Amino acid sequence: MEETKTNAYTQSEMMAAIAARELRDGEVVFVGIGLPNLACNLARATHAPNLLLIYESGAVGAVPDRLPVSIGDPALVTGSLMVVSMADIFQCFLQNGKIQVGFLGGAQIDRWGNINTTVVGAYGKPKVRLPGAGGASAIAISAQRTLIISKLSKRNFPEKVDFVTSPGMRYPGPGPSVQATSAPYHEVFGKTGSRRSELGMTGAGPVRVITDKCVLELDENVGEMTVSALYPGVRLEEVKAEVGWDLKARRELPLVEPPTARELTLLREKLDPKKLYLK
Amino acid sequence: MPPSTSRASKVLSMKDAVAEYVRDGDTVVIEGFTHLICFSAAHEIIRQRRKGLTLCRLTPDLIYDQMIAAGCAKKLVFSWAGNPGVGSLNAFRSAVEGKGGGPLEIEEYSHFGMVARLCAGSAGLPFWPLRDFMGTDIPRANDRIKTVTCPFTGETLAAVPALRPDVTIVHAQRADEQGNTQIWGLMGVQKESAFASKNVIVVVEELVSEALIRSDPNRTLIPGIVVSAVVVEPFEAHPSYAQGYYDRDNDFYMAWEKISNTPEGFKKYLDEYVYGVSGRAEYMAKNKGLAERIKASHQVCDGVNYGF
């Protein structure tokens, strides 16, 4: 049954709405394809009309007239403020600290917010070969803060990731897949337990994880994720059951406001009418 | 032959340009980030049965997946290997997961790492420093990612080696017959790739006069002095796109998942659309209705005054 009542909403719609509310008007956002793109354009259509959208492909101040299927869609160029090379995107904008918010997601996420988008299994002989880093490692390092969007499951939130592609709050030590190849000079890239600021990362890291059941928060001092708010109808035990470690939670857990009728109308009728991402 | 500064035209057919500048065992860059990916050059390389190539690209995309499936590649140097917005690159995954089609060596960076390698190559430097890779396992999987200490601040940064391809192939909207090349829309790493490379083949939608290039010099991204050959063939980038000429064929990218998920599917595609045609004109003739379906809408900017 795909039909929904006005006040009913899907998990993806909830996640897009929550992510949109994390963005403040006037911020500079590094946008990814899928839910992050929907969240940014929803924020732009509601409380943050001056959000500046930057895509890694080089479009700055993009105002896409259609839902981009790829990060380099031609609609990102038409009507944008500026188009730059990728060297400029990664150096002048990202490394130079001009990006306030970045979005990340991935196949595996650990308690510190480290993300694996490289391999499941051993690096040299993977069970599943995933696409790799793309722009994510640099976003995780240099964006002033990042938001992770991912559905909760034991598969997505294991005790240990097989490979760290994008760094979180602490380096967990080399993933099982690369231990054999570790060379001493690589210690400078991270020793087990290193904090991100000790490793020269300039951004605050993944400060929020937006899931289909709750919102989690992180900071460098505490290091690991803490449940900070629940979605209506979700119990804390359900959240804990989907995570591969003993998950911490705040003592007081407020309920997240569900998407408003206006947010739902914008998402369904304007932003993703073909339901490419709002499954 | 290195690029010449003589006034002779550099215009060649795709067949002759590939025969002259792409050799077995070469390190090859065919760049274009989503935009301006020169599929027709890859198809010609496959038709000429080049072997042992080291293929470098940020996003291998369908273009290198086809070259891997066709047996052209010895090694892949990359930073994000997927079918954008769709899923996997099946020939790449099969080879790397040991399920057939290999062996394929891989050397893996991030996008920023690949950009930095090309920046070093284009600037004539041996390496490039960058703030990336710390707190990740990527340097443990690739020992060519090292560190460098800033002599002024003492900060430790990542360092990657210059990438200096034997040949770079870039697609563009237009160039003159000397190879002065104009691009608009997303520029990717086209300029850095061209300056980093020993030889450059520029493939364009339109060959234009030097006077037209000179009327809008800020739009020239690659100067003729680094270009070895200019190839003119409309629609070379399909299923990628050329801003202002034709749209990205997202339907093809989606259909590719099914086409490519068996070795037989790959073979059938290559037989029909690569080996079965002599070049882009025949490819377009085979894809009836395609040119109309992907035709770009019209949105022209006002010019600027270059007077003094």
Interface residues (C-beta under 8 A of the other chain):
Chain A: I33 G34 E56 S57 G58 A59 V69 S70 I71 G72 D73 P74 L76 V77 T78 V83 V84 S85 M86 A87 F90 Q91 L94 Q95 N114 T118 Y123 K125 P126 K127 V128 R129 L130 P131 G132 A133 G134 G135 A136 S137 A138 I141 S142 F163 V164 T165 S166 P167 G168 Y171 P174 G175 S177 V178 T181 S182 A183 Y185 H186 V188 F189 G190 S194 R196 L199 G200 M201 T202
Chain B: F33 T34 H35 L58 T59 F78 S79 W80 A81 G82 P84 G85 S88 F92 R93 V96 E97 G98 E108 Y109 S110 H111 F112 G113 V115 A116 L118 C119 L130 R131 D132 F133 M134 G135 T136 D137 I138 P139 R140 A141 D143 K146 T147 E155 T156 L157 A158 W184 G185 L186 M187 G188 V189 Q190 K191 E192 Y241 Q243 D247 R248 N250 Y253 A296 Q299
